[in-house]
Amino acid sequence: MNAPMMTREQYYTAGEVAQILRVNLRTVHRLIKSGELEALTINREYRISQSALDAWIARRSRPRKDT
């Protein structure tokens, strides 16, 4: 019997997200606490899924104006 393939989602620490976004760690913590960036807490540390990070980036992205 073949089981359906399940993909594992990538999770990042707040520090890794700060490096990816090139922002301060405090900025990532502020985004999480305000609810703008979805995160889990595991062993008193934040974990941010790739899909949550992608969703936040998509919400923040603005279409470019043609000049």
Secondary structure as UniProt FT lines:
FT   STRAND          11..13
FT   HELIX           14..21
FT   HELIX           25..34
FT   STRAND          40..42
FT   TURN            43..44
FT   STRAND          45..49
FT   HELIX           50..60
//
